[in-house]
């Protein structure tokens, strides 16, 4: 079983429920195939004496459990009458409501189930980030009432690089050694640096989708990795065809397909004219928002003045888009591009775009929102993050080039630390901290 960081958050949920004062259910969002269902199922089977799972797409008849009076007692009565041989063990029962978007009454019922200390509830499903008016799937049901205040929402992503290392067999001690180099600025031996840079390039190509990682760890077969990734990409495109609203279907697909091309050109913003010549956000803005809400892409917004809070200074009409999993992005480019990455032979603007994508992905998984600094056409910092009550810049280099924009940023704003991500090693000069790409996991 692949080790996931989300598991500790599920354990924390159970501990809070045991206190008796936490009257909430857990609502887990995220793109399809990032491992939500598998992880919740393993958690329920491992950590509870009784685990009950309902999938509202596969078990449509069980929607009846949530028809009628929605008190927790009545729901449990109907639950035990319709599912044979289940037990409600007070404080040790987990009810997993999967594909909950297909049962509106179940979503409404979360409020009443959350108040019952005898049973814990975790809900999940596909494309839960979409508003109901954004989803064209006729099976999706709008609840009578959203249980505001009775559900905690967490977004789950594909595996990050640290989880990838765990899958490879690297333990906390090995990763702790890397973290010591990060914290002390002691020079990383070139052999160690190249070893982890190579692993990071493998992560870029394989990505973090659990099915892909699991197969790769077992077989080390990049051809099969590519096959599985292409199937996932096709599934995503099928989701667009099924869920995007009517006329938006074609436009959402066109925007999604345009992202790899734009990254390969290392464009400074998402350009609608590359989707369709002469077009603007008036035609395609809703399509981009659909992709963002579905978690298929990550948005990074322009900042002209790097002050807290960044969201208040962000230009929502000037942004870049990144694919949610860099392994999928590389699959879109094709097998030869993957080979060039693995052999560290990738060149040109595409190289910079791919490295930007993987760092954006890592930052998102570390809990940061994405912003970039562009005060004029001559200067750009790839990412800004909010950390330790200040704004910190991150410049991403695919090799170890000069950092004119970062140097000017340091001069203008004097941050306590400014990060330069490179492939060649680590070091520190005044406030500029140079680290290898893989050390992004420690930010």
Helices and strands as residue ranges (DSSP letters): H 6-18, E 25-29, H 36-47, E 50-55, G 60-66, H 72-82, E 93-98, G 100-102, H 104-114, E 120-124, G 132-134, E 151-155, H 161-168, H 172-184, H 190-206, H 210-219, H 222-243, H 248-264, G 272-274, H 281-293, E 297-303, H 310-313, E 314-323, H 326-333, H 335-342, H 349-365, E 371-376, E 379-387, E 390-396, H 404-413, E 418-422, E 427-429, E 432-436, G 437-442
